[in-house]
Amino acid sequence: MTTIDDLREVDLSQKFLSYDTTNRRIDDLAARLGRRGMVPRVLRGGEMRTEPDLFRETAAALQFPLYFGKNRDAFHDVIQDLDLGPVRDGIVIIVSEPDKVLCDSERKVLRWFIEEMRDACVVWNSPVEEGQWWDRPPVPFHVVIAAPTGVLDSVEQLWATLGAEFERLQPDPEPDRQQLDG
């Protein structure tokens, strides 16, 4: 099982992480990742039911440049070259409501999305060493699908038929805000 602190490590396995949680607690997960120096971004699966929806949601959540062409080639280029400011300890893409991602599209579109996210994991987790100003060390990049157990199980089964591999993200022992305040 992977822990939240493990997300600061480079990982070329291309595995998606699944996290058993409710939608209300996804913001807590993102905040915890941010406190650990990572850059979390939440993609709302309910806003990604079709390919055009997916382009809009990812462009907004990941702050794609204004010139983003809202097509597969442009998505491929931009997801591998995000400008999220100082990345520090890594980038974590959290997908809420993963059962709704591209649910109104053909399965081959979901397969394409899974492949793009796996490719992005490889690109970000590898150094760029071309002797240019854009060279960079490897940057940990992970994709987490977050949902209650029953939903996670069905999403893992479907996505696995389309090329995804999964590992569970262990719940964080850090106390809730409510516990800290109370």
C-alpha positions as CSV (number, residue, x, y, z in Angstrom):
1,M,0.0,0.0,0.0
2,T,1.2,3.5,-0.8
3,T,1.2,6.3,1.8
4,I,0.7,10.0,1.2
5,D,4.3,10.6,2.0
6,D,5.3,8.1,-0.7
7,L,3.7,10.4,-3.3
8,R,6.8,12.6,-3.0
9,E,8.8,9.8,-4.6
10,V,9.5,9.4,-8.3
11,D,7.6,6.3,-9.6
12,L,7.7,5.0,-13.1
13,S,5.2,2.2,-12.6
14,Q,2.4,4.2,-14.2
15,K,0.0,2.8,-11.6
16,F,-3.1,4.8,-10.6
17,L,-3.7,5.1,-6.9
18,S,-7.2,4.5,-5.5
19,Y,-8.3,6.2,-2.3
20,D,-11.4,5.2,-0.3
21,T,-13.1,8.4,0.7
22,T,-16.2,10.6,0.3
23,N,-16.4,13.6,-2.0
24,R,-16.5,15.8,1.1
25,R,-13.1,14.6,2.3
26,I,-11.3,15.0,-1.0
27,D,-10.6,18.6,-0.2
28,D,-9.0,17.4,3.1
29,L,-6.7,15.0,1.0
30,A,-5.7,17.9,-1.3
31,A,-4.9,20.1,1.7
32,R,-2.8,17.4,3.3
33,L,-0.9,16.9,0.1
34,G,-0.3,20.7,-0.1
35,R,1.0,20.8,3.4
36,R,3.5,18.2,2.5
37,G,4.8,20.4,-0.4
38,M,3.0,18.7,-3.3
39,V,0.8,20.4,-5.8
40,P,-2.6,18.8,-5.7
41,R,-5.3,19.4,-8.4
42,V,-8.8,18.0,-8.3
43,L,-10.5,16.9,-11.5
44,R,-14.3,16.5,-11.0
45,G,-15.4,13.3,-12.8
46,G,-19.0,14.6,-12.9
47,E,-17.8,17.5,-15.0
48,M,-15.9,15.1,-17.4
49,R,-18.8,13.0,-18.9
50,T,-17.8,13.7,-22.5
51,E,-14.5,14.4,-24.3
52,P,-15.3,18.2,-24.6
53,D,-16.2,18.2,-20.9
54,L,-12.9,16.5,-20.1
55,F,-11.0,19.2,-22.0
56,R,-12.9,22.0,-20.2
57,E,-12.5,20.5,-16.7
58,T,-8.8,19.6,-17.0
59,A,-8.0,23.0,-18.6
60,A,-9.6,24.8,-15.7
61,A,-8.3,22.6,-12.9
62,L,-4.8,22.3,-14.2
63,Q,-4.6,25.9,-15.5
64,F,-3.8,25.0,-19.1
65,P,-2.6,27.9,-21.2
66,L,-5.1,30.0,-23.0
67,Y,-3.9,28.6,-26.4
68,F,-4.9,25.1,-25.4
69,G,-6.7,23.7,-28.5
70,K,-9.2,21.5,-26.8
71,N,-8.3,18.4,-28.8
72,R,-6.4,15.2,-28.1
73,D,-3.1,16.4,-29.6
74,A,-3.2,19.6,-27.6
75,F,-4.1,17.7,-24.4
76,H,-1.1,15.3,-24.9
77,D,1.3,18.3,-25.3
78,V,-0.1,20.3,-22.4
79,I,-0.5,17.6,-19.8
80,Q,3.2,16.7,-20.2
81,D,4.3,20.4,-19.8
82,L,2.2,21.8,-17.1
83,D,3.1,25.2,-15.6
84,L,1.9,25.0,-12.1
85,G,4.4,27.3,-10.5
86,P,7.0,25.9,-8.1
87,V,6.3,22.1,-8.0
88,R,8.5,21.4,-5.0
89,D,7.7,17.8,-4.1
90,G,5.4,16.6,-6.9
91,I,2.1,16.9,-8.6
92,V,-1.0,14.8,-7.6
93,I,-4.0,14.7,-9.8
94,I,-7.1,13.7,-7.8
95,V,-10.1,12.5,-9.8
96,S,-13.3,12.7,-7.8
97,E,-16.4,10.8,-9.0
98,P,-14.2,8.6,-11.2
99,D,-17.2,6.5,-12.3
100,K,-18.6,9.5,-14.2
101,V,-15.4,10.2,-16.1
102,L,-16.3,9.9,-19.8
103,C,-19.4,7.9,-18.9
104,D,-21.3,9.4,-21.8
105,S,-18.5,8.5,-24.3
106,E,-17.4,5.3,-26.0
107,R,-15.0,3.2,-24.0
108,K,-12.2,3.9,-26.4
109,V,-12.2,7.6,-25.3
110,L,-11.7,6.5,-21.7
111,R,-8.9,4.2,-22.8
112,W,-7.3,7.2,-24.5
113,F,-7.6,9.2,-21.3
114,I,-6.0,6.4,-19.2
115,E,-3.1,6.1,-21.7
116,E,-2.6,9.9,-21.6
117,M,-2.4,10.0,-17.8
118,R,0.0,7.0,-17.8
119,D,2.2,8.7,-20.4
120,A,2.2,11.9,-18.3
121,C,3.3,9.9,-15.3
122,V,6.3,8.6,-17.2
123,V,7.2,12.0,-18.6
124,W,7.0,13.9,-15.3
125,N,8.8,11.1,-13.3
126,S,11.7,11.2,-15.7
127,P,14.4,13.9,-15.9
128,V,14.7,16.3,-18.8
129,E,18.4,16.5,-19.6
130,E,18.9,18.2,-22.9
131,G,21.3,20.9,-21.9
132,Q,18.6,23.5,-22.3
133,W,16.9,26.1,-20.0
134,W,13.9,23.8,-19.6
135,D,15.9,20.9,-18.2
136,R,14.5,19.6,-14.9
137,P,15.0,16.8,-12.4
138,P,12.3,14.1,-12.3
139,V,9.1,15.3,-10.7
140,P,6.8,12.9,-8.9
141,F,3.5,12.8,-10.7
142,H,0.6,10.6,-9.5
143,V,-3.0,10.2,-10.4
144,V,-5.4,9.3,-7.6
145,I,-9.0,8.2,-8.1
146,A,-11.0,9.0,-5.0
147,A,-14.4,7.5,-4.2
148,P,-16.2,5.3,-1.7
149,T,-15.2,1.6,-1.7
150,G,-18.0,0.3,-3.9
151,V,-17.4,2.9,-6.5
152,L,-13.6,2.3,-6.4
153,D,-14.0,-1.4,-6.9
154,S,-16.2,-1.0,-10.0
155,V,-14.0,1.8,-11.5
156,E,-10.8,-0.3,-10.9
157,Q,-12.5,-3.2,-12.7
158,L,-13.5,-1.1,-15.7
159,W,-10.3,0.9,-16.0
160,A,-8.2,-2.3,-15.6
161,T,-9.9,-3.7,-18.8
162,L,-8.7,-0.5,-20.5
163,G,-5.1,-0.7,-19.4
164,A,-5.0,0.8,-15.9
165,E,-3.2,-0.8,-13.0
166,F,-4.0,0.2,-9.4
167,E,-2.5,0.4,-6.0
168,R,-4.4,1.5,-2.9
169,L,-3.5,4.8,-1.2
170,Q,-3.4,4.3,2.5
171,P,-5.5,6.6,4.6
172,D,-3.5,9.3,6.3
173,P,-3.1,9.1,10.0
174,E,-3.1,12.9,10.2
175,P,-6.1,14.1,12.3
176,D,-9.0,15.9,10.6
177,R,-9.4,19.6,10.9
178,Q,-12.5,18.9,13.0
179,Q,-10.3,16.9,15.4
180,L,-7.7,19.6,15.5
181,D,-10.3,22.3,16.2
182,G,-12.3,20.3,18.7
